[in-house]
Amino acid sequence: MRSMEKVVRLFGGASKSEPSERPPCAENAKEQIRICDTRLANSARANLSKMQRSFAALDTDWRRELESLHQNVRLLGSAREALDTVVNNTESGIANDGSMPQVAQFVVTAASLRQWSRQLAFKNGGVEQAGFVTGFVTETQKRMLSNLQRIHYDIQSATAVVADVSKTHRQLFDIREVYDETLIATLHSHPSAGTNGTVPSNTDERTQERYERMGHRTVSGIFSTDGYVRFFSCGFEFHFEVQGKGAKGVVKEPKSVVYRLFDPREDAGQ
């Protein structure tokens, strides 16, 4: 009963100035316990209500701060996108007299084209493959195709590839900010052969137009199943130069070129 007396004193029982009396019976002890339990419950509910109000206030501030940060990020993104447009348009080639040439210059090696053709050709059960080609712009404003980076897919089938948007955006950010390179071209494969197998679809053209609107001075490349590759643009003319042996030009237009790729050791007569 001594422990019971301590509980009664702690939660409103007899004061220190009044001598405590032992409960006359078990019923009185149960009543005292019920009163203490009620007070404990009320106190717990009050504390819980305070906690909920605190978390609600914290959540509101957090959301407000997040929204502010998000708006800043969007503003910075828009500003950088506009800046990128200026930079890419400048990189596309400024002549000695300060004028802006209309024809962009792209350079790649035949060995790189053959390697990328093997990497992106239909395989793994016959599905389309895609990738970014990064590189750099020379002092003479030639855009050099150097490195192939595979794209992260959200959907991949025999007739289409759909990039994972969040991972692709991160990949484009890394190309520019982490590796200090420039997006030069986008590549993908088609499930058909010959020059006709490289003809861009409506989706291919819309994708290329989107990159051009974003300010990227890029071309799009399409590989067939039998060693043909087409590079095309939508809004600007370009000149495409293939260095080394192993690629023969078969189509040359202001906004489209097609090459047939071959192994110089096996097809030296080409």
C-alpha positions as CSV (number, residue, x, y, z in Angstrom):
1,M,0.0,0.0,0.0
2,R,3.0,2.3,0.4
3,S,3.4,2.5,-3.4
4,M,-0.3,3.3,-3.7
5,E,0.1,6.2,-1.3
6,K,3.0,7.6,-3.5
7,V,0.8,7.5,-6.6
8,V,-2.1,9.2,-4.7
9,R,0.2,11.9,-3.5
10,L,1.8,12.4,-6.9
11,F,-1.6,12.8,-8.8
12,G,-3.6,14.9,-6.4
13,G,-4.1,12.9,-3.3
14,A,-3.6,14.2,0.3
15,S,-1.3,17.2,0.5
16,K,1.9,17.2,2.6
17,S,0.2,19.3,5.3
18,E,-2.6,16.7,5.7
19,P,-1.7,13.2,6.9
20,S,-2.4,10.6,4.4
21,E,-4.9,7.9,5.2
22,R,-4.7,4.4,3.9
23,P,-7.7,3.4,1.8
24,P,-10.3,1.7,4.0
25,C,-10.9,-1.0,1.4
26,A,-10.0,-2.3,-2.0
27,E,-12.8,-0.4,-3.7
28,N,-11.3,2.9,-2.5
29,A,-7.9,1.8,-3.9
30,K,-9.5,1.0,-7.3
31,E,-11.1,4.4,-7.3
32,Q,-7.8,6.2,-6.6
33,I,-6.2,4.2,-9.4
34,R,-9.0,5.1,-11.8
35,I,-8.6,8.8,-11.0
36,C,-4.8,8.6,-11.5
37,D,-5.3,6.7,-14.8
38,T,-7.8,9.4,-16.0
39,R,-5.4,12.2,-15.2
40,L,-2.6,10.3,-17.0
41,A,-4.8,9.8,-20.0
42,N,-5.8,13.5,-20.1
43,S,-2.2,14.5,-19.8
44,A,-1.1,12.1,-22.6
45,R,-3.9,13.4,-24.9
46,A,-2.9,17.0,-24.1
47,N,0.8,16.2,-25.0
48,L,-0.3,14.4,-28.1
49,S,-2.3,17.4,-29.2
50,K,0.7,19.7,-28.7
51,M,2.8,17.3,-30.7
52,Q,0.3,17.3,-33.6
53,R,0.1,21.1,-33.6
54,S,3.9,21.3,-33.6
55,F,4.3,18.8,-36.5
56,A,1.6,20.6,-38.4
57,A,3.4,23.9,-38.0
58,L,6.7,22.2,-39.0
59,D,5.1,20.5,-42.0
60,T,3.7,23.8,-43.1
61,D,7.0,25.6,-42.9
62,W,8.7,22.6,-44.6
63,R,6.3,22.7,-47.5
64,R,6.6,26.4,-47.8
65,E,10.4,26.2,-47.9
66,L,10.3,23.3,-50.4
67,E,8.0,25.2,-52.7
68,S,10.2,28.3,-52.5
69,L,13.3,26.1,-53.4
70,H,11.4,24.5,-56.2
71,Q,10.5,27.8,-57.7
72,N,14.1,29.0,-57.5
73,V,15.2,25.8,-59.2
74,R,12.7,26.3,-62.0
75,L,13.8,29.9,-62.4
76,L,17.5,28.9,-62.5
77,G,16.7,26.1,-64.9
78,S,14.9,28.5,-67.3
79,A,17.7,31.0,-67.1
80,R,20.3,28.3,-67.7
81,E,18.2,26.9,-70.6
82,A,18.2,30.4,-72.2
83,L,21.9,30.7,-71.6
84,D,22.5,27.3,-73.1
85,T,20.6,28.4,-76.2
86,V,22.9,31.3,-76.6
87,V,26.0,29.3,-76.0
88,N,25.0,26.5,-78.3
89,N,24.1,28.9,-81.1
90,T,27.4,30.5,-80.6
91,E,29.2,27.2,-80.6
92,S,27.5,26.2,-83.8
93,G,30.1,28.3,-85.6
94,I,31.1,31.9,-85.7
95,A,33.0,32.9,-88.8
96,N,36.1,35.2,-88.7
97,D,34.0,38.2,-89.7
98,G,31.7,37.6,-86.7
99,S,28.8,36.3,-88.8
100,M,26.9,33.1,-87.9
101,P,27.3,30.3,-90.5
102,Q,24.2,28.5,-91.4
103,V,25.9,25.1,-91.9
104,A,27.0,23.2,-88.8
105,Q,30.2,21.0,-88.9
106,F,30.2,17.5,-87.5
107,V,33.2,15.2,-87.4
108,V,33.4,11.5,-86.4
109,T,35.7,8.5,-87.2
110,A,34.5,5.5,-89.2
111,A,35.8,3.3,-86.4
112,S,33.5,5.0,-83.9
113,L,30.5,4.5,-86.2
114,R,31.2,0.8,-86.7
115,Q,31.6,0.3,-83.0
116,W,28.3,2.2,-82.2
117,S,26.5,0.2,-84.9
118,R,27.5,-3.0,-83.2
119,Q,26.5,-1.7,-79.7
120,L,23.1,-0.4,-80.9
121,A,22.2,-3.0,-83.4
122,F,19.2,-5.2,-82.7
123,K,20.0,-7.7,-80.0
124,N,18.9,-8.8,-76.6
125,G,15.7,-10.4,-78.1
126,G,15.3,-7.8,-80.8
127,V,14.7,-4.5,-79.2
128,E,15.6,-0.9,-80.1
129,Q,18.7,0.6,-78.5
130,A,19.5,4.2,-78.0
131,G,22.3,6.5,-76.7
132,F,23.7,10.0,-76.4
133,V,27.0,10.9,-78.1
134,T,29.0,13.6,-76.3
135,G,32.1,15.4,-77.4
136,F,33.5,18.9,-77.7
137,V,33.6,21.8,-80.1
138,T,37.0,22.8,-81.6
139,E,38.3,26.3,-82.0
140,T,37.3,26.1,-85.6
141,Q,33.7,25.3,-84.4
142,K,33.7,21.7,-85.5
143,R,31.6,19.4,-83.4
144,M,33.5,16.2,-82.6
145,L,31.5,13.0,-81.9
146,S,33.5,11.2,-79.2
147,N,31.7,9.1,-76.6
148,L,28.6,7.0,-76.6
149,Q,26.5,6.9,-73.4
150,R,23.6,4.5,-73.2
151,I,20.3,5.9,-72.3
152,H,18.2,4.6,-69.3
153,Y,15.0,3.2,-70.7
154,D,11.5,3.4,-69.3
155,I,10.1,1.4,-72.2
156,Q,12.1,-0.7,-74.7
157,S,10.6,-2.8,-77.4
158,A,11.2,-3.9,-81.0
159,T,9.5,-0.8,-82.4
160,A,10.3,2.0,-79.8
161,V,12.4,3.1,-76.9
162,V,11.1,5.6,-74.3
163,A,13.7,7.1,-72.1
164,D,13.4,7.3,-68.3
165,V,12.7,11.0,-67.9
166,S,14.3,11.6,-64.5
167,K,17.4,9.6,-65.3
168,T,17.8,11.2,-68.7
169,H,17.6,14.7,-67.3
170,R,20.2,13.7,-64.8
171,Q,22.4,12.3,-67.5
172,L,22.1,15.4,-69.6
173,F,23.0,17.5,-66.5
174,D,26.1,15.3,-65.8
175,I,27.2,15.6,-69.4
176,R,27.4,19.4,-69.1
177,E,28.1,20.0,-65.4
178,V,30.2,17.0,-64.3
179,Y,32.1,15.9,-67.4
180,D,32.2,19.4,-69.1
181,E,31.2,17.9,-72.5
182,T,28.7,18.8,-75.1
183,L,25.8,16.8,-76.4
184,I,26.6,16.3,-80.0
185,A,24.2,13.6,-81.3
186,T,21.5,11.2,-80.3
187,L,21.5,7.6,-81.7
188,H,19.1,4.7,-81.9
189,S,18.5,1.6,-84.0
190,H,15.7,0.6,-86.3
191,P,14.5,-3.0,-86.9
192,S,14.9,-2.9,-90.7
193,A,17.7,-2.9,-93.3
194,G,19.2,-0.7,-96.0
195,T,18.8,3.0,-96.4
196,N,15.1,2.7,-96.0
197,G,15.7,1.2,-92.6
198,T,17.2,4.5,-91.5
199,V,14.3,6.8,-92.5
200,P,13.2,8.7,-89.4
201,S,9.7,8.2,-88.1
202,N,7.4,11.1,-87.1
203,T,8.4,10.4,-83.5
204,D,12.1,10.6,-84.4
205,E,11.6,13.9,-86.1
206,R,9.6,15.3,-83.2
207,T,12.3,14.2,-80.8
208,Q,15.0,15.9,-82.9
209,E,12.9,19.1,-83.1
210,R,12.6,19.0,-79.3
211,Y,16.3,18.9,-78.8
212,E,16.8,21.7,-81.2
213,R,14.2,23.8,-79.4
214,M,16.1,23.2,-76.2
215,G,19.1,24.9,-77.8
216,H,21.1,21.7,-78.5
217,R,23.0,21.9,-81.8
218,T,22.7,18.1,-82.3
219,V,22.0,15.7,-85.1
220,S,20.1,12.4,-84.7
221,G,21.5,9.1,-86.0
222,I,19.6,6.0,-87.0
223,F,21.3,2.6,-87.5
224,S,19.8,-0.2,-89.6
225,T,20.3,-3.9,-89.0
226,D,22.8,-4.3,-91.8
227,G,25.4,-1.5,-91.3
228,Y,23.7,1.7,-92.6
229,V,23.5,4.9,-90.6
230,R,21.6,8.1,-91.3
231,F,22.2,11.4,-89.6
232,F,19.6,14.1,-89.9
233,S,18.5,17.5,-88.5
234,C,15.3,19.4,-88.7
235,G,16.0,23.1,-88.4
236,F,19.5,23.6,-89.7
237,E,21.8,22.4,-92.5
238,F,25.0,20.6,-91.6
239,H,28.1,19.1,-93.1
240,F,29.1,15.6,-91.9
241,E,32.7,14.5,-92.1
242,V,33.8,10.8,-91.5
243,Q,37.5,10.3,-91.0
244,G,39.3,7.0,-91.6
245,K,38.3,4.0,-93.7
246,G,35.2,1.9,-93.3
247,A,32.3,4.2,-94.2
248,K,31.0,5.1,-97.6
249,G,28.6,7.9,-98.2
250,V,25.5,6.9,-100.2
251,V,23.2,9.9,-99.5
252,K,24.2,13.5,-99.0
253,E,21.5,16.2,-98.5
254,P,21.6,19.6,-96.6
255,K,19.8,18.1,-93.6
256,S,20.5,14.3,-94.0
257,V,23.4,12.0,-94.8
258,V,23.6,8.2,-95.1
259,Y,26.7,6.0,-94.8
260,R,27.2,2.3,-95.4
261,L,29.6,0.9,-92.8
262,F,32.0,-1.9,-93.6
263,D,35.2,-3.5,-92.3
264,P,38.1,-2.2,-94.4
265,R,39.9,-5.6,-93.9
266,E,37.1,-7.5,-95.5
267,D,35.8,-5.0,-98.0
268,A,38.9,-3.1,-99.1
269,G,37.4,-2.5,-102.5
270,Q,34.7,-0.2,-101.2
